[in-house]
Amino acid sequence: MKKVQLSMEEKQQFIQLLKTRFEQNSGRHEGIEWSEVVERLEHYPEKLSILHNMEQTGGEPDVIGREKNTFIFGDCSKESPKGRRSVCYDREALESRKKHKPAMSMAEMAADIGASIMTEQEYRHLQKLGAFDTKTSSWIRTPEEIRDLGGALYCDRRYDTVFVYHNGAESYYASRGFRCTLDV
C-alpha cells in the first residue's frame, strides 16, 4: 500500500468521518471526548495516514480504548475487513504454498498499512463492544511457539461466544481476513 499524503480537504473529510463514527458508537469509548482524540490526531498526522489506510481496506477504525494519554483505535467493521481477506498468515506461509498462492500475506499487508495485528486479548476486548465476525473470521497475532510449528490462530464469534481456532499458517479463505489496532 502506498503511503499517500492526504490533501487538507481529504484530511478534513476523513476526520469528519472518524468523528461521525465516534459519535454514532459512543459505547465503544465511554468517558472519552472527541476533542481529546482529534487533538491527538492533529499532533500525530502520520497516525491519521495509517488510520486512512485502515479505512481504505475496509476496517472502519474507531476508538476502542485508552491507556493514559494514548487512544487505541481498532477495526470495527462488522465483518472481517473486505480489503484484507484471502490472505495466509505471513511470508513464510505464502512461500510454502505450492499452488494457488494468495497475492499477499496478512503480516505483509498489516506492515503496508502501518498498523498492528490484533492480539487475542484485543480481539476479546473488541467483542465486548459489539458483535463482530459473526459470518467471517480474523487472523490474530500468533505466539511464536505456535507459529514455529507451522500453525496460526484466528477468531470469530458464533453462538454469542468468541472462539479461538488454529489452522496451518499457509491456509487462506475468502471469509477470513484480519483486524488491526493503532495507538495514537
C-alpha positions as YAML, in Angstrom:
chain: A
units: angstrom
residues:
- id: 1
  name: MET
  ca: [0.00, 0.00, 0.00]
- id: 2
  name: LYS
  ca: [1.40, 3.34, -0.98]
- id: 3
  name: LYS
  ca: [1.81, 5.97, 1.70]
- id: 4
  name: VAL
  ca: [-0.49, 8.67, 0.44]
- id: 5
  name: GLN
  ca: [-0.16, 12.26, 1.55]
- id: 6
  name: LEU
  ca: [-3.70, 13.42, 2.20]
- id: 7
  name: SER
  ca: [-4.67, 16.88, 0.99]
- id: 8
  name: MET
  ca: [-6.06, 19.31, 3.55]
- id: 9
  name: GLU
  ca: [-9.58, 18.68, 2.18]
- id: 10
  name: GLU
  ca: [-9.12, 14.88, 2.36]
- id: 11
  name: LYS
  ca: [-7.84, 15.18, 5.96]
- id: 12
  name: GLN
  ca: [-10.86, 17.26, 6.95]
- id: 13
  name: GLN
  ca: [-13.27, 14.82, 5.28]
- id: 14
  name: PHE
  ca: [-11.59, 11.82, 6.89]
- id: 15
  name: ILE
  ca: [-11.54, 13.45, 10.34]
- id: 16
  name: GLN
  ca: [-15.25, 14.20, 9.90]
- id: 17
  name: LEU
  ca: [-15.89, 10.55, 9.02]
- id: 18
  name: LEU
  ca: [-13.99, 9.43, 12.15]
- id: 19
  name: LYS
  ca: [-15.91, 11.96, 14.27]
- id: 20
  name: THR
  ca: [-19.26, 10.75, 12.92]
- id: 21
  name: ARG
  ca: [-18.35, 7.11, 13.61]
- id: 22
  name: PHE
  ca: [-17.08, 8.08, 17.09]
- id: 23
  name: GLU
  ca: [-20.35, 9.87, 17.91]
- id: 24
  name: GLN
  ca: [-22.56, 7.10, 16.50]
- id: 25
  name: ASN
  ca: [-20.78, 4.42, 18.54]
- id: 26
  name: SER
  ca: [-20.27, 6.12, 21.91]
- id: 27
  name: GLY
  ca: [-20.48, 2.80, 23.77]
- id: 28
  name: ARG
  ca: [-17.09, 1.83, 22.38]
- id: 29
  name: HIS
  ca: [-15.32, 4.65, 24.20]
- id: 30
  name: GLU
  ca: [-17.24, 5.84, 27.23]
- id: 31
  name: GLY
  ca: [-15.60, 8.73, 29.05]
- id: 32
  name: ILE
  ca: [-13.51, 9.80, 26.04]
- id: 33
  name: GLU
  ca: [-14.20, 13.15, 24.41]
- id: 34
  name: TRP
  ca: [-13.79, 13.62, 20.65]
- id: 35
  name: SER
  ca: [-11.92, 16.90, 21.25]
- id: 36
  name: GLU
  ca: [-9.15, 14.94, 23.02]
- id: 37
  name: VAL
  ca: [-8.94, 12.42, 20.17]
- id: 38
  name: VAL
  ca: [-8.80, 14.99, 17.37]
- id: 39
  name: GLU
  ca: [-6.15, 16.98, 19.25]
- id: 40
  name: ARG
  ca: [-4.02, 13.85, 19.42]
- id: 41
  name: LEU
  ca: [-4.59, 13.10, 15.72]
- id: 42
  name: GLU
  ca: [-3.54, 16.64, 14.80]
- id: 43
  name: HIS
  ca: [-0.39, 16.19, 16.88]
- id: 44
  name: TYR
  ca: [0.47, 12.90, 15.07]
- id: 45
  name: PRO
  ca: [-0.50, 13.36, 11.39]
- id: 46
  name: GLU
  ca: [1.33, 10.16, 10.38]
- id: 47
  name: LYS
  ca: [-1.15, 8.21, 12.52]
- id: 48
  name: LEU
  ca: [-4.03, 9.78, 10.61]
- id: 49
  name: SER
  ca: [-2.49, 8.38, 7.40]
- id: 50
  name: ILE
  ca: [-2.34, 4.90, 8.93]
- id: 51
  name: LEU
  ca: [-5.98, 5.17, 10.02]
- id: 52
  name: HIS
  ca: [-6.79, 6.20, 6.46]
- id: 53
  name: ASN
  ca: [-5.05, 3.02, 5.22]
- id: 54
  name: MET
  ca: [-7.13, 1.01, 7.68]
- id: 55
  name: GLU
  ca: [-10.26, 2.70, 6.33]
- id: 56
  name: GLN
  ca: [-9.29, 2.14, 2.68]
- id: 57
  name: THR
  ca: [-9.00, -1.61, 3.29]
- id: 58
  name: GLY
  ca: [-12.43, -1.81, 4.94]
- id: 59
  name: GLY
  ca: [-11.53, -1.66, 8.62]
- id: 60
  name: GLU
  ca: [-13.79, 1.18, 9.75]
- id: 61
  name: PRO
  ca: [-11.41, 2.25, 12.56]
- id: 62
  name: ASP
  ca: [-12.80, 3.73, 15.76]
- id: 63
  name: VAL
  ca: [-11.53, 4.43, 19.27]
- id: 64
  name: ILE
  ca: [-11.88, 1.25, 21.35]
- id: 65
  name: GLY
  ca: [-9.87, 2.20, 24.41]
- id: 66
  name: ARG
  ca: [-7.43, 4.45, 26.18]
- id: 67
  name: GLU
  ca: [-4.21, 3.91, 28.09]
- id: 68
  name: LYS
  ca: [-3.10, 7.10, 29.87]
- id: 69
  name: ASN
  ca: [-2.65, 9.67, 27.06]
- id: 70
  name: THR
  ca: [-2.85, 7.14, 24.23]
- id: 71
  name: PHE
  ca: [-6.04, 6.36, 22.33]
- id: 72
  name: ILE
  ca: [-6.39, 2.87, 20.89]
- id: 73
  name: PHE
  ca: [-8.09, 2.59, 17.54]
- id: 74
  name: GLY
  ca: [-9.29, -0.76, 16.27]
- id: 75
  name: ASP
  ca: [-11.01, -2.10, 13.17]
- id: 76
  name: CYS
  ca: [-14.73, -2.03, 13.92]
- id: 77
  name: SER
  ca: [-16.17, -3.28, 10.63]
- id: 78
  name: LYS
  ca: [-18.99, -5.72, 11.39]
- id: 79
  name: GLU
  ca: [-17.20, -8.49, 9.47]
- id: 80
  name: SER
  ca: [-13.50, -9.01, 8.82]
- id: 81
  name: PRO
  ca: [-12.38, -6.12, 6.56]
- id: 82
  name: LYS
  ca: [-13.19, -6.92, 2.93]
- id: 83
  name: GLY
  ca: [-9.95, -5.50, 1.59]
- id: 84
  name: ARG
  ca: [-7.90, -7.82, 3.81]
- id: 85
  name: ARG
  ca: [-9.37, -11.24, 3.16]
- id: 86
  name: SER
  ca: [-7.99, -14.30, 1.33]
- id: 87
  name: VAL
  ca: [-4.51, -13.93, 2.80]
- id: 88
  name: CYS
  ca: [-2.33, -16.50, 4.51]
- id: 89
  name: TYR
  ca: [-0.54, -15.65, 7.74]
- id: 90
  name: ASP
  ca: [2.97, -14.46, 6.74]
- id: 91
  name: ARG
  ca: [5.64, -14.54, 4.00]
- id: 92
  name: GLU
  ca: [6.98, -17.93, 5.14]
- id: 93
  name: ALA
  ca: [3.49, -19.42, 4.87]
- id: 94
  name: LEU
  ca: [2.96, -17.81, 1.47]
- id: 95
  name: GLU
  ca: [6.21, -19.22, 0.12]
- id: 96
  name: SER
  ca: [5.39, -22.69, 1.45]
- id: 97
  name: ARG
  ca: [2.26, -22.92, -0.74]
- id: 98
  name: LYS
  ca: [2.88, -24.94, -3.87]
- id: 99
  name: LYS
  ca: [-0.36, -23.98, -5.67]
- id: 100
  name: HIS
  ca: [-2.98, -21.26, -5.58]
- id: 101
  name: LYS
  ca: [-0.89, -18.71, -3.71]
- id: 102
  name: PRO
  ca: [-2.73, -15.63, -2.49]
- id: 103
  name: ALA
  ca: [-1.41, -12.26, -3.65]
- id: 104
  name: MET
  ca: [-0.08, -11.30, -0.22]
- id: 105
  name: SER
  ca: [0.20, -12.41, 3.37]
- id: 106
  name: MET
  ca: [-1.57, -10.89, 6.35]
- id: 107
  name: ALA
  ca: [1.68, -9.87, 8.04]
- id: 108
  name: GLU
  ca: [2.91, -8.06, 4.93]
- id: 109
  name: MET
  ca: [-0.40, -6.31, 4.40]
- id: 110
  name: ALA
  ca: [-0.51, -5.14, 8.04]
- id: 111
  name: ALA
  ca: [3.04, -3.79, 7.67]
- id: 112
  name: ASP
  ca: [1.99, -1.96, 4.48]
- id: 113
  name: ILE
  ca: [-0.98, -0.45, 6.30]
- id: 114
  name: GLY
  ca: [1.32, 0.55, 9.18]
- id: 115
  name: ALA
  ca: [-0.83, -0.93, 11.95]
- id: 116
  name: SER
  ca: [-0.52, -3.88, 14.34]
- id: 117
  name: ILE
  ca: [-2.37, -7.17, 14.02]
- id: 118
  name: MET
  ca: [-4.89, -7.63, 16.84]
- id: 119
  name: THR
  ca: [-3.89, -9.91, 19.67]
- id: 120
  name: GLU
  ca: [-6.34, -12.37, 21.22]
- id: 121
  name: GLN
  ca: [-6.76, -10.03, 24.20]
- id: 122
  name: GLU
  ca: [-7.53, -7.06, 21.90]
- id: 123
  name: TYR
  ca: [-9.94, -9.17, 19.87]
- id: 124
  name: ARG
  ca: [-11.80, -10.28, 23.00]
- id: 125
  name: HIS
  ca: [-11.98, -6.64, 24.15]
- id: 126
  name: LEU
  ca: [-13.44, -5.64, 20.77]
- id: 127
  name: GLN
  ca: [-16.10, -8.34, 21.11]
- id: 128
  name: LYS
  ca: [-17.23, -6.78, 24.41]
- id: 129
  name: LEU
  ca: [-18.06, -3.63, 22.42]
- id: 130
  name: GLY
  ca: [-20.31, -5.37, 19.88]
- id: 131
  name: ALA
  ca: [-20.87, -8.48, 17.79]
- id: 132
  name: PHE
  ca: [-18.10, -8.72, 15.19]
- id: 133
  name: ASP
  ca: [-17.14, -11.54, 12.79]
- id: 134
  name: THR
  ca: [-20.46, -13.37, 13.04]
- id: 135
  name: LYS
  ca: [-20.09, -14.60, 9.44]
- id: 136
  name: THR
  ca: [-16.35, -14.22, 8.88]
- id: 137
  name: SER
  ca: [-13.18, -14.86, 10.88]
- id: 138
  name: SER
  ca: [-10.00, -12.89, 11.55]
- id: 139
  name: TRP
  ca: [-6.38, -13.96, 11.93]
- id: 140
  name: ILE
  ca: [-4.85, -12.76, 15.22]
- id: 141
  name: ARG
  ca: [-1.24, -12.33, 16.27]
- id: 142
  name: THR
  ca: [0.05, -15.84, 16.93]
- id: 143
  name: PRO
  ca: [2.59, -16.72, 19.65]
- id: 144
  name: GLU
  ca: [6.00, -17.63, 18.18]
- id: 145
  name: GLU
  ca: [5.97, -21.14, 19.67]
- id: 146
  name: ILE
  ca: [2.79, -21.95, 17.68]
- id: 147
  name: ARG
  ca: [3.98, -20.20, 14.54]
- id: 148
  name: ASP
  ca: [7.34, -22.01, 14.68]
- id: 149
  name: LEU
  ca: [5.43, -25.29, 14.44]
- id: 150
  name: GLY
  ca: [3.56, -24.13, 11.31]
- id: 151
  name: GLY
  ca: [0.33, -23.00, 12.94]
- id: 152
  name: ALA
  ca: [-1.54, -19.74, 13.25]
- id: 153
  name: LEU
  ca: [-4.55, -18.56, 15.25]
- id: 154
  name: TYR
  ca: [-7.79, -16.93, 14.21]
- id: 155
  name: CYS
  ca: [-11.03, -15.95, 15.93]
- id: 156
  name: ASP
  ca: [-14.70, -15.45, 15.23]
- id: 157
  name: ARG
  ca: [-17.95, -15.01, 17.09]
- id: 158
  name: ARG
  ca: [-20.62, -17.69, 16.93]
- id: 159
  name: TYR
  ca: [-23.46, -18.51, 19.33]
- id: 160
  name: ASP
  ca: [-22.70, -15.26, 21.17]
- id: 161
  name: THR
  ca: [-19.28, -16.67, 22.09]
- id: 162
  name: VAL
  ca: [-15.76, -15.78, 20.92]
- id: 163
  name: PHE
  ca: [-13.87, -18.80, 19.64]
- id: 164
  name: VAL
  ca: [-10.13, -19.13, 19.04]
- id: 165
  name: TYR
  ca: [-9.05, -21.71, 16.49]
- id: 166
  name: HIS
  ca: [-5.89, -22.87, 14.79]
- id: 167
  name: ASN
  ca: [-5.02, -23.55, 11.18]
- id: 168
  name: GLY
  ca: [-1.92, -24.06, 9.12]
- id: 169
  name: ALA
  ca: [-0.41, -20.62, 8.56]
- id: 170
  name: GLU
  ca: [-0.42, -21.23, 4.80]
- id: 171
  name: SER
  ca: [-4.22, -21.57, 4.66]
- id: 172
  name: TYR
  ca: [-6.46, -18.80, 3.44]
- id: 173
  name: TYR
  ca: [-10.17, -18.38, 2.90]
- id: 174
  name: ALA
  ca: [-12.45, -15.84, 1.24]
- id: 175
  name: SER
  ca: [-14.18, -15.26, 4.58]
- id: 176
  name: ARG
  ca: [-11.01, -14.85, 6.68]
- id: 177
  name: GLY
  ca: [-9.16, -11.58, 6.97]
- id: 178
  name: PHE
  ca: [-7.55, -9.75, 9.85]
- id: 179
  name: ARG
  ca: [-8.12, -6.78, 12.13]
- id: 180
  name: CYS
  ca: [-5.64, -4.13, 13.20]
- id: 181
  name: THR
  ca: [-5.09, -1.75, 16.07]
- id: 182
  name: LEU
  ca: [-3.22, 1.55, 16.24]
- id: 183
  name: ASP
  ca: [-2.10, 3.51, 19.27]
- id: 184
  name: VAL
  ca: [-2.41, 7.28, 18.83]
...
